[in-house]
Structures are given as C-alpha cells and as structure tokens.
C-alpha cells in the first residue's frame, strides 16, 4: 500500500513539474514589453508605440524631445541616441481584378479609405520571449538594479533570444505568426532574422474580441502581393546635434536604395541576396553638405550607420514550401508622407506598393521626401480558405535585418579630416558609403545563420555574461562578478568547458559615447582589466578620479575550441558588454575628514559645464562639495536666507548637488550660502560649523 501511495505521489509530482514547465512556456495574451538586446543593437517591441499589434507599427523618433525613451531600434547600443526612425509596414496589395469578399460577401478591391491597408488596428494576439540565459543581475553599491525577468529561459535554444508573436490582420482575414532570432556572437550581433508565416484563416478579430455575429470572412481565393518594409533614418543624435530640435522627426534627410550581389559568406540559404539599405543624406536646410551629420565644430560624423534588410526565403506558393529564388518580385519605393498617408487613388496606390507603377519595380534613389520606404515585394500568390476541407493556405517569408558602418574611429577620422581641409566632402561621403559593405557582410552572415537554423543547427556562441556588482570606494571602485550556475563555464552547444578569460571595461563621464554631457571629450569604453584565472572575480580600479562618474561592464571569453563551423573557425568568442553594462554611475570618494575647515565648492562660480569634462562629465549641473567631515548636515540657503535644500551627509569627504530645490525645481542665478553644521569626525568628536558662499549663473 505504501509503495502504491509513493508511486501516486511521485506521479503527481511529475505532473506538477510538467504542468509548471508547460505553464512557463504558455502564450502571454497581455504580454510584457519584449526587448532584443543580446547583441550590438537594441530593439523594443512595444504595441503602445504603434497603430496596433507588431505586424504593422510606426513611431517617429521625436527630435524636439531629446530623450531615447521612444526609440524602437538603435545601433550601436553604446552610442548616445543612436535610435533610427523605425517603422514596419505590410501594405498588402490585392489583385484589384480578384479583390476580396467581406463578411457580407461584397467584393472589395482595397481597404485604403481609412488607412486600413497599412494599419493593423488593435493589439497583437499573443507573444512569447525566450532566452538561452536569463539576463545578468547588475548591482550598484549593493542594490540590484535589474528588473526581474518574467519571460522564459531555455538553454537548448538555437539562438540567444527568440521573440515570437501572432497578430491578426482583420481586414484581410490573415493571421501572422512571427519568429525573430538574435545572437550575442560578435560576428552575428548586428542582425536579427525575421521569419513570418501568414495564414488565410478568415479571422476578422482576435479571439478575445469576437462577437456573437459573423467572425470570419467567407470561403474564397484571393490573389495578392506581400510588400514588407522597414524605414530607417540614421540617426536621432545626428539630427539633434547638427540641426537642433527644430525638426519634428528624423528621416527627412535620408535616402534609400537597393542592391543585389552574391553572398560573401559561403553555404548560405541563398547564393545571391537582394537587399534594401538607408543612409543619412544631405539636408538642404543646413549650410554645407551634412551627409552623415558632421559635428559643426569638430566634423565628427554622428550618423555613419547604414541599416537595411534582405530577403532570405520566400515560398514558391501556398502548396510548394520551397524557396523561390526568383523572388523578390520588386524592390518598390514609396514615400511615407507622399504615398502611405498622402495617396488615396485606386488602384494606383496598390500598384505603387507592388512596384507596378511609374517608378517601376526596381527604382534607384529618389529625391528627399520626408521619410523614405523601400518595400521588399514578394508575389503574386494565391491563398484559399475552404472551411469544409479545413484548408487555410499560408505563406512564409524570411528576412535579415541589420546595420553596418565604417565604424566609430573611421567616422571620426574622416569627419575631422574634412573639417580641417585634408579631405573633400565628396571623398568623405564616398568613404562613409563603404559602410554598405559592412551591412552586406552582416546580411550575408544572417543568410548563413538562417540555413543553420533551418537545419536545426546552432550558431557558435560565447559564454554567458556574468552577474556583476560595482561599488564606489575611497579613491577607487570595486568590481566583482560571478556565474549563478557552474554550468555556465561549459559551452551550451557541446557541453565542453571552453571558458578562457574575464574582461572588465570602463567608461568615464556618461555611460554612452557622444553624450553631450561628455562635452566632446571623446571618452570611450575601454578595457581596463583581464585575467585568465577563473576564480579571480574581483578588480579594484585605482586609476580613477574622486568625484567623477564611472560605468563598468564585465565579459567572458571562450577559447574558440568549440567554434568549428566553416566561417571564423577557432575564433575566441566574447560575450556582449552591453548585457551587464551599468547604467548608474559609481563615484570614487575621499573618506570623510576629521576636520571641517577645508571644505571647497567646485565650480564656483557655477555655470553649465564650468567644471569641464574632467570633473563634471555626465552631469552638467553638478556642484561638488569636497573635503567634508565624516558626518555633517549640508543646508543651502538663498541670499535672502530661504532654505532650499538639505542634505544629510555621512562617510565620505565628497558630496554633490544638482542645483535643484527640495521641490525638484532648478534654482535661478544668484548668490547662495552653504551651511555645514552638526559636524563630527569618525570618532564622534564635534567639529566647528562652516559657512561658505558660492555663485550660480544659469
């Protein structure tokens, strides 16, 4: 009897475990924010920024508000406001002779009247995000600043992250299933693979929004072309730095083009790739040629990025699931304002979408037009819905989406050379456009990676990034790191221990390069420590300056022994420093003094950036108080004696103030008084109060 009970208990336990695993992988019908951030680009899937769902959405990078919060796509991730105008459109082009029957059986040839051809109203149906490893925890001065990870972890995943969602396009009765893959391998960190399957289910609403009435289009066969477009506009920081905040959005000075050439990486899904690409062109409203957004003072190029996307796979038909190498049908060009939102003539607009109009199917760059869009068009296809036969035809398309560039160093060099007269503008622009080669190499690697994924093979992967803990110390900063699981030292694909090295990176000032708060100091992320001792997981950074912001990241490197594919075999692979890059600074300090008569206020007088990049990089409004006693109370008064700020200080000899009152309002120009009271040394000895005057000029 006891054995029987034990078996039942064991079986129930197994069922509970199985249920828990199944539940963890269930679809989320009210999904959290999904982010692709395992490599060199950042992409946010936020239904609130689009016109519904994720299959068709748009969000202008607002320049008039210099904040990256509305950015959907940014590359590279360590550059300040590297967000690019990012829009997804699927303006399905119906064969106007065939059309589509609506729920009343009426033949429709288009849904352009209310923008329905472009916009997918409502939210997505469901979503899942899965990662190979959970995101690392980041501790700053003992506080975990990493939000809890609420999605799924699967060590057997063939990519570092997989985002999956379904969306219903109700006006066409199509359900779209999208899978997106991205990687942390440095050779594959600049692209994502976008696989979309579109099924003619006839649905006119998501299941959660069905009514008691008709919920499906009638059985029928439709004929269509499928345009897919993403509009990129390098970059937000470029337009803001060169033109100020006068523009409503970025993208007005960008151009697009297409190209077709043999893949530069062997053994890919396709031998030849057709791709679209975008670049920052000359803005006629700015004096001189500002291609690449050169800094008005230094010439440094803020927008050398050349993003784009390529077609990797297209079904031959709904019944033949093989790649149709004759696709794409077109690389059509349309303007966002002129065509998407401005042209309502039928069937002209549908013909524009699929390339059967005046510009032709493969047009070259057009004039500036306030937002370019290059559509990869596949088709024509027929899709049939036959409920009696349980037939719901589908089509699958796969795209590679990525970015390339000549790189930060080259962009800086050619920009400064042009500014000094050592290079012509035409030469500078020609060098910048060589970034297209970088983009194509990236897309070629995606082509290779997709074939491996199709064969259920993995892409070589670096070790996972460690958890890190960064603390400020006296005249130094403490950095420590660790793995939460010893299995992290083993290659996730082969199970072989191939760990080789730890590396520690640091940035001074602001966390991102080209941040205006760095005052054009040129500060970059730099390697400050490395070790091949596995158990050496602590670093004391003494090469720092008290009172200055510092940011850190720690990576892991393998020995390359398990990297045995045909491209870059044996290459050591390093985890992404972006994975645990700190976003909150640590500030080394001097221990609190046993005296109170050496207090200094810096800068004084305090003007914006008065202390310079060596001290105030990253915080333009900072006023620093140095040589403070171990414990004291700092009170700031106006010239008339009004108390506007109180700071309780303990421990260090340094403190700071951001020129805000207790009511979080910036102060005005004038004379102020710092009262340092209740002063005590470390041994508890009382010290004299101090009163100092300082001037603020705003």
TORRO-457559 format. One record per residue (C-alpha): x, y, z. Coordinates in steps of 0.05 Angstrom, whole numbers, padded with zeros to 5 digits, always signed. Layout:
<pts>
XYZ;...
</pts>
This chain:
<pts>
+00000+00000+00000;+00057+00048+00019;+00092+00033-00047;+00028+00048-00084;+00019+00114-00047;+00092+00132-00061;+00082+00118-00135;+00020+00162-00136;+00057+00218-00100;+00115+00211-00149;+00067+00213-00208;+00032+00274-00180;+00099+00308-00170;+00119+00293-00242;+00052+00320-00267;+00062+00384-00226;+00132+00394-00254;+00107+00382-00324;+00050+00430-00314;+00097+00482-00286;+00143+00476-00347;+00084+00479-00394;+00055+00539-00359;+00122+00575-00362;+00121+00569-00438;+00049+00588-00447;+00029+00645-00492;+00021+00712-00459;-00043+00747-00483;-00025+00811-00447;+00050+00809-00460;+00103+00847-00423;+00150+00892-00462;+00195+00849-00506;+00267+00871-00520;+00321+00844-00565;+00385+00865-00530;+00433+00806-00533;+00478+00836-00587;+00500+00903-00614;+00431+00930-00629;+00371+00944-00586;+00300+00933-00610;+00237+00944-00570;+00170+00913-00586;+00120+00959-00555;+00049+00957-00580;+00037+01025-00548;+00083+01058-00599;+00048+01031-00660;-00021+01033-00690;-00035+00964-00662;+00000+00898-00656;+00071+00890-00680;+00060+00867-00752;+00049+00940-00773;+00071+00995-00728;+00106+01061-00733;+00139+01110-00685;+00174+01174-00705;+00239+01189-00668;+00217+01255-00639;+00276+01303-00643;+00243+01360-00605;+00246+01318-00542;+00319+01296-00534;+00305+01230-00498;+00315+01159-00522;+00252+01133-00489;+00212+01129-00553;+00266+01093-00593;+00245+01026-00623;+00311+01009-00657;+00381+01034-00641;+00451+01014-00665;+00504+01015-00640;+00479+01008-00569;+00537+01046-00535;+00525+01110-00575;+00481+01165-00546;+00413+01169-00581;+00433+01123-00638;+00359+01109-00649;+00338+01108-00722;+00269+01122-00750;+00238+01053-00748;+00173+01033-00780;+00144+00967-00801;+00093+00966-00856;+00058+00909-00893;+00013+00945-00943;-00016+00883-00975;-00031+00894-01048;-00092+00856-01072;-00102+00839-01145;-00156+00890-01159;-00189+00844-01211;-00199+00790-01159;-00207+00830-01095;-00232+00800-01030;-00302+00786-01004;-00320+00819-00938;-00365+00789-00885;-00427+00807-00925;-00400+00774-00988;-00386+00841-01021;-00325+00845-01065;-00273+00894-01041;-00211+00913-01081;-00177+00955-01027;-00182+00980-00956;-00144+01044-00968;-00201+01090-00948;-00183+01094-00874;-00111+01073-00878;-00132+01001-00864;-00086+00976-00918;-00028+00999-00875;-00052+00999-00804;-00069+00938-00763;-00118+00963-00711;-00116+00935-00641;-00064+00896-00603;-00027+00833-00620;-00060+00767-00602;-00005+00735-00560;+00071+00735-00551;+00128+00694-00522;+00200+00714-00508;+00252+00660-00494;+00327+00668-00479;+00383+00619-00474;+00404+00651-00408;+00369+00698-00361;+00394+00770-00365;+00450+00781-00315;+00438+00816-00249;+00472+00884-00240;+00485+00911-00170;+00505+00983-00158;+00531+00999-00089;+00496+00936-00063;+00429+00948-00096;+00403+00902-00151;+00380+00950-00206;+00359+00894-00254;+00284+00884-00261;+00261+00812-00251;+00259+00772-00315;+00188+00748-00328;+00195+00710-00393;+00224+00642-00409;+00294+00611-00406;+00314+00552-00449;+00388+00531-00451;+00375+00489-00513;+00352+00549-00554;+00389+00553-00621;+00395+00629-00615;+00408+00674-00555;+00338+00701-00558;+00274+00684-00595;+00215+00732-00596;+00150+00701-00622;+00082+00733-00631;+00018+00727-00671;-00023+00784-00700;-00089+00784-00737;-00098+00829-00797;-00174+00831-00795;-00186+00869-00859;-00153+00812-00898;-00172+00754-00853;-00098+00737-00844;-00064+00711-00781;+00011+00726-00780;+00059+00685-00739;+00127+00719-00730;+00191+00690-00701;+00252+00734-00690;+00321+00707-00674;+00383+00745-00650;+00453+00727-00626;+00508+00750-00579;+00564+00721-00621;+00605+00783-00641;+00604+00762-00714;+00529+00755-00713;+00510+00810-00664;+00489+00863-00716;+00428+00829-00745;+00364+00793-00730;+00326+00741-00770;+00252+00756-00781;+00211+00695-00801;+00137+00708-00816;+00082+00659-00835;+00017+00689-00859;-00044+00644-00857;-00110+00659-00891;-00156+00639-00833;-00210+00689-00850;-00209+00717-00779;-00236+00788-00773;-00218+00797-00699;-00173+00767-00646;-00207+00711-00607;-00213+00755-00546;-00253+00806-00586;-00301+00760-00623;-00375+00777-00621;-00437+00734-00628;-00443+00754-00701;-00402+00732-00761;-00329+00723-00741;-00298+00702-00807;-00293+00722-00880;-00329+00675-00928;-00291+00619-00963;-00255+00645-01024;-00189+00650-01061;-00151+00716-01062;-00091+00738-01103;-00040+00785-01072;+00030+00813-01068;+00063+00818-00999;+00105+00881-00990;+00149+00884-00928;+00183+00948-00908;+00223+00978-00851;+00243+01050-00854;+00308+01070-00822;+00336+01140-00813;+00405+01148-00783;+00404+01178-00732;+00370+01215-00676;+00434+01242-00645;+00457+01265-00714;+00397+01308-00730;+00394+01335-00659;+00468+01355-00658;+00470+01385-00728;+00402+01416-00735;+00378+01427-00664;+00308+01409-00641;+00272+01445-00696;+00252+01384-00736;+00191+01344-00716;+00223+01278-00731;+00284+01246-00761;+00281+01217-00831;+00271+01279-00874;+00343+01278-00900;+00350+01204-00912;+00353+01164-00976;+00343+01091-00993;+00367+01044-01048;+00370+00970-01064;+00425+00923-01089;+00434+00851-01110;+00500+00815-01104;+00530+00746-01088;+00534+00729-01014;+00604+00740-00985;+00594+00682-00937;+00590+00611-00967;+00538+00558-00954;+00480+00605-00940;+00406+00596-00955;+00415+00637-01019;+00476+00647-01064;+00454+00718-01082;+00419+00768-01037;+00373+00826-01055;+00371+00879-01001;+00348+00949-00985;+00391+01000-00948;+00385+01070-00920;+00434+01126-00904;+00435+01198-00878;+00440+01244-00938;+00449+01319-00945;+00397+01363-00912;+00385+01422-00959;+00362+01463-00899;+00431+01461-00868;+00491+01502-00893;+00540+01457-00929;+00536+01383-00944;+00517+01349-00879;+00516+01277-00903;+00530+01233-00843;+00511+01290-00795;+00580+01321-00782;+00591+01358-00717;+00591+01433-00733;+00654+01443-00691;+00696+01380-00699;+00669+01348-00762;+00657+01281-00726;+00603+01241-00762;+00545+01224-00716;+00506+01184-00768;+00551+01137-00808;+00503+01079-00799;+00476+01043-00860;+00419+00998-00838;+00379+00952-00883;+00346+00886-00895;+00347+00828-00944;+00301+00773-00967;+00328+00704-00946;+00269+00659-00964;+00201+00662-00999;+00153+00604-01011;+00143+00584-01083;+00068+00581-01069;+00019+00563-01015;+00028+00490-01033;+00102+00487-01051;+00144+00501-00989;+00210+00513-01024;+00250+00577-01033;+00230+00614-01095;+00297+00643-01117;+00263+00687-01168;+00235+00730-01111;+00231+00786-01095;+00181+00809-01147;+00201+00881-01135;+00240+00929-01090;+00189+00984-01095;+00200+01054-01069;+00146+01096-01036;+00146+01158-00993;+00117+01155-00924;+00081+01221-00928;+00070+01225-01003;+00045+01154-01013;+00028+01118-00949;-00011+01175-00920;-00019+01221-00980;-00042+01180-01039;-00114+01153-01038;-00123+01140-01112;-00142+01068-01130;-00115+01025-01159;-00054+01070-01166;-00031+01065-01093;-00034+00989-01094;+00007+00988-01157;+00057+01034-01124;+00064+00986-01066;+00079+00926-01110;+00121+00965-01160;+00074+00964-01220;+00072+01039-01229;+00114+01095-01260;+00177+01085-01219;+00179+01011-01237;+00195+00950-01195;+00268+00965-01181;+00277+01041-01179;+00340+01076-01157;+00342+01130-01102;+00292+01186-01106;+00294+01257-01081;+00286+01274-01007;+00213+01265-00989;+00204+01267-00914;+00212+01194-00900;+00233+01141-00950;+00208+01069-00952;+00236+01012-00993;+00190+00952-00997;+00213+00881-01010;+00154+00854-01050;+00140+00780-01059;+00086+00752-01103;+00038+00744-01135;+00008+00689-01093;-00060+00656-01087;-00088+00639-01018;-00150+00596-01009;-00196+00589-00949;-00242+00529-00952;-00273+00512-00885;-00305+00446-00908;-00237+00420-00928;-00202+00451-00868;-00158+00488-00917;-00126+00553-00895;-00068+00569-00941;-00006+00602-00915;+00058+00635-00939;+00126+00641-00905;+00178+00695-00916;+00244+00705-00880;+00284+00770-00876;+00350+00791-00847;+00350+00859-00814;+00415+00892-00793;+00463+00951-00795;+00533+00966-00818;+00582+01023-00815;+00654+01044-00828;+00660+01046-00752;+00666+01099-00699;+00741+01111-00709;+00736+01120-00784;+00674+01164-00778;+00713+01209-00730;+00776+01210-00773;+00744+01227-00840;+00698+01277-00808;+00755+01314-00775;+00798+01309-00838;+00743+01341-00879;+00734+01396-00827;+00809+01412-00829;+00811+01412-00905;+00851+01348-00913;+00794+01312-00948;+00739+01336-00994;+00666+01328-00977;+00658+01281-01037;+00715+01238-01011;+00685+01236-00941;+00617+01216-00968;+00648+01161-01011;+00685+01132-00951;+00622+01135-00908;+00583+01096-00961;+00633+01040-00955;+00592+01022-00894;+00546+00988-00944;+00599+00933-00950;+00596+00924-00875;+00520+00918-00879;+00523+00867-00935;+00574+00825-00897;+00525+00826-00838;+00466+00805-00881;+00508+00750-00912;+00523+00721-00844;+00449+00723-00828;+00437+00684-00893;+00487+00632-00869;+00456+00630-00799;+00386+00621-00824;+00406+00559-00863;+00436+00530-00799;+00373+00546-00760;+00332+00513-00815;+00374+00450-00806;+00365+00453-00731;+00438+00473-00721;+00464+00525-00673;+00508+00586-00685;+00573+00584-00645;+00562+00622-00580;+00605+00658-00529;+00598+00644-00454;+00541+00679-00419;+00554+00746-00387;+00564+00744-00311;+00526+00779-00256;+00565+00840-00233;+00569+00882-00170;+00601+00951-00174;+00614+00994-00112;+00647+01061-00101;+00705+01062-00053;+00757+01111-00024;+00798+01134-00084;+00777+01071-00121;+00719+01030-00147;+00706+00956-00132;+00682+00910-00187;+00663+00837-00175;+00627+00786-00217;+00603+00714-00215;+00563+00660-00250;+00499+00637-00217;+00510+00566-00244;+00576+00528-00255;+00547+00501-00320;+00557+00570-00350;+00631+00553-00358;+00611+00498-00407;+00595+00510-00479;+00519+00509-00484;+00522+00472-00551;+00575+00418-00539;+00577+00415-00463;+00653+00423-00464;+00685+00471-00414;+00716+00523-00461;+00718+00584-00415;+00782+00623-00423;+00782+00695-00396;+00747+00751-00359;+00750+00823-00384;+00730+00887-00349;+00711+00950-00388;+00701+01021-00362;+00674+01087-00386;+00685+01154-00354;+00633+01210-00353;+00567+01189-00385;+00551+01116-00399;+00544+01126-00475;+00593+01154-00525;+00577+01221-00559;+00534+01241-00500;+00532+01318-00497;+00547+01312-00423;+00616+01287-00441;+00629+01355-00472;+00662+01325-00534;+00718+01295-00493;+00719+01234-00537;+00712+01187-00478;+00700+01115-00500;+00691+01047-00467;+00760+01018-00454;+00789+00952-00430;+00818+00963-00360;+00830+00892-00335;+00832+00820-00358;+00850+00753-00327;+00852+00680-00346;+00845+00659-00274;+00774+00632-00268;+00768+00645-00193;+00796+00716-00199;+00729+00752-00198;+00747+00818-00164;+00780+00881-00191;+00798+00944-00153;+00802+01002-00202;+00850+01052-00171;+00863+01091-00235;+00803+01136-00222;+00789+01207-00200;+00747+01223-00140;+00681+01256-00154;+00677+01231-00226;+00624+01183-00255;+00647+01114-00278;+00610+01057-00312;+00631+00984-00318;+00617+00920-00357;+00647+00850-00350;+00651+00799-00405;+00670+00726-00411;+00712+00697-00468;+00718+00625-00491;+00780+00592-00522;+00749+00580-00590;+00758+00505-00588;+00684+00492-00598;+00677+00543-00654;+00686+00494-00711;+00639+00520-00765;+00664+00539-00834;+00665+00613-00821;+00714+00641-00769;+00733+00572-00743;+00772+00571-00678;+00758+00644-00663;+00752+00662-00590;+00683+00689-00575;+00668+00743-00524;+00601+00757-00491;+00568+00824-00503;+00590+00880-00456;+00521+00911-00466;+00489+00854-00427;+00513+00878-00359;+00536+00948-00376;+00519+00992-00316;+00471+01049-00327;+00480+01082-00259;+00549+01111-00243;+00593+01096-00184;+00635+01155-00158;+00700+01143-00121;+00707+01187-00059;+00755+01211-00006;+00740+01186+00065;+00708+01237+00110;+00757+01283+00144;+00769+01294+00218;+00766+01369+00207;+00715+01416+00178;+00754+01478+00158;+00779+01454+00089;+00712+01450+00052;+00713+01470-00021;+00656+01483-00071;+00671+01466-00144;+00657+01500-00191;+00650+01569-00161;+00621+01608-00195;+00578+01550-00222;+00559+01555-00295;+00538+01500-00342;+00598+01455-00356;+00642+01502-00316;+00680+01445-00283;+00696+01415-00351;+00696+01344-00376;+00749+01322-00327;+00702+01331-00268;+00631+01342-00289;+00627+01296-00350;+00559+01263-00347;+00527+01315-00301;+00528+01386-00328;+00491+01415-00268;+00532+01382-00214;+00562+01425-00159;+00612+01385-00117;+00628+01394-00043;+00697+01369-00026;+00737+01358+00039;+00675+01347+00081;+00679+01319+00152;+00658+01247+00164;+00587+01268+00185;+00550+01333+00176;+00487+01368+00151;+00490+01409+00088;+00440+01465+00082;+00435+01511+00022;+00404+01580+00030;+00388+01636-00018;+00419+01704-00008;+00356+01725+00030;+00360+01666+00078;+00309+01619+00048;+00327+01546+00059;+00321+01509-00008;+00358+01444+00002;+00381+01399+00059;+00430+01341+00051;+00447+01292+00107;+00519+01272+00094;+00559+01214+00123;+00621+01173+00107;+00658+01206+00051;+00693+01273+00042;+00653+01287-00021;+00580+01303-00038;+00543+01336-00095;+00482+01377-00111;+00445+01381-00178;+00421+01453-00169;+00350+01430-00153;+00310+01452-00093;+00274+01405-00046;+00214+01416-00091;+00253+01390-00151;+00257+01458-00184;+00322+01485-00214;+00348+01546-00178;+00360+01613-00211;+00423+01653-00219;+00447+01687-00155;+00488+01684-00091;+00478+01623-00046;+00503+01602+00022;+00525+01532+00042;+00518+01519+00117;+00556+01457+00141;+00530+01441+00211;+00527+01383+00260;+00599+01365+00240;+00630+01303+00271;+00694+01264+00260;+00695+01188+00254;+00709+01181+00329;+00647+01223+00345;+00686+01287+00361;+00647+01350+00348;+00676+01397+00295;+00662+01471+00282;+00607+01492+00235;+00626+01524+00169;+00591+01574+00124;+00612+01586+00051;+00586+01630-00005;+00581+01610-00078;+00551+01638-00142;+00507+01604-00193;+00500+01631-00264;+00446+01596-00305;
</pts>
